[in-house]
Amino acid sequence: MSCSPWIRSTALILAALGAPVHADVLKIEDQDPVVVQQGERPTRGMSQTRVLQMFGEPRQKHAAVGDPPIIRWDYDGFSVYFEHSYVLHSVDYRKEKTPQPEVAPVE
């Protein structure tokens, strides 16, 4: 007598639920949050023309990559990422390099 597909599926699901789970914990200590005031960098949806008007010419313009084209402009202290000709993200740099956090396994 063979098992029905429903019983087999249920048995496999129950066996998977009983499997051990492993994870890593990323521990970040003693970091002060960086507060960025509105207007210090471009915001999402802003056009390239508006970014040029507000922040001037970037230090470096990188060529478009991918589809849709993603373009990066580097300014002193931050980079701006565009999708086509609109701001997708702007990213602040940290002046000082922070040490890499330790990753401890969970037991």
C-alpha positions in Angstrom: 0.0 0.0 0.0 1.5 3.3 -1.0 1.2 6.7 0.7 -1.0 9.4 -0.8 0.8 12.6 -2.1 -0.9 14.6 0.6 0.7 12.4 3.4 4.1 12.5 1.7 3.9 16.4 1.4 2.8 16.7 5.0 5.7 14.5 6.2 8.2 16.4 4.2 7.0 19.8 5.6 7.1 18.4 9.2 10.6 17.1 8.7 11.8 20.5 7.3 10.3 22.3 10.3 12.3 20.1 12.7 15.6 20.9 10.9 18.2 22.9 12.9 18.4 26.6 12.1 21.7 28.6 12.1 22.1 32.4 11.9 24.7 35.0 12.4 24.4 38.1 14.6 25.8 41.4 13.4 26.8 43.3 16.5 27.3 47.1 16.1 28.6 48.9 19.2 29.2 52.6 20.1 28.2 54.2 16.8 26.7 57.6 16.9 23.9 58.2 14.4 24.7 60.6 11.5 22.0 63.2 11.2 21.6 64.7 7.8 19.5 67.9 7.5 17.0 68.2 4.6 18.6 70.1 1.8 22.2 69.0 2.4 21.9 66.5 -0.4 19.6 65.7 -3.4 16.3 64.0 -2.6 14.6 61.2 -4.5 12.9 62.2 -7.7 14.9 65.4 -8.2 16.0 65.9 -11.8 19.7 66.1 -12.9 19.1 69.7 -14.0 17.9 70.6 -10.5 20.8 68.8 -8.8 23.2 70.8 -11.0 21.5 74.0 -10.1 21.6 73.3 -6.3 24.9 71.5 -6.0 27.0 72.5 -9.0 29.1 70.3 -11.2 30.0 67.0 -9.6 33.6 66.1 -8.9 33.2 63.0 -11.2 30.4 61.7 -13.4 30.3 57.9 -14.0 29.0 56.3 -17.2 25.5 54.7 -17.1 25.4 51.0 -16.1 22.7 48.4 -16.6 19.1 48.6 -17.8 17.5 50.8 -16.7 20.6 53.0 -16.8 21.9 53.9 -13.4 24.3 56.9 -13.3 26.5 58.0 -10.4 27.7 61.5 -9.7 30.3 62.0 -7.0 30.4 65.2 -5.0 32.6 66.0 -1.9 31.0 64.1 0.9 28.2 62.3 -1.0 27.3 60.4 -4.2 24.0 60.7 -6.2 22.5 57.8 -8.1 20.2 58.5 -11.0 17.8 56.2 -12.8 17.5 57.8 -16.3 17.7 61.5 -15.3 16.1 61.4 -11.8 17.6 60.9 -8.4 17.2 57.4 -7.1 19.4 57.7 -3.9 22.0 60.0 -2.5 24.6 58.4 -0.2 26.8 60.3 2.4 30.4 59.3 2.9 31.9 59.1 6.4 35.1 61.1 6.8 36.6 58.6 9.2 36.7 54.9 8.5 34.8 52.9 11.1 36.2 49.6 12.2 34.4 46.5 10.8 31.9 45.0 13.3 32.5 41.5 14.6 30.2 38.8 13.4 29.5 36.2 16.1 27.8 32.9 15.3 24.6 32.1 17.2 24.7 28.8 19.1 
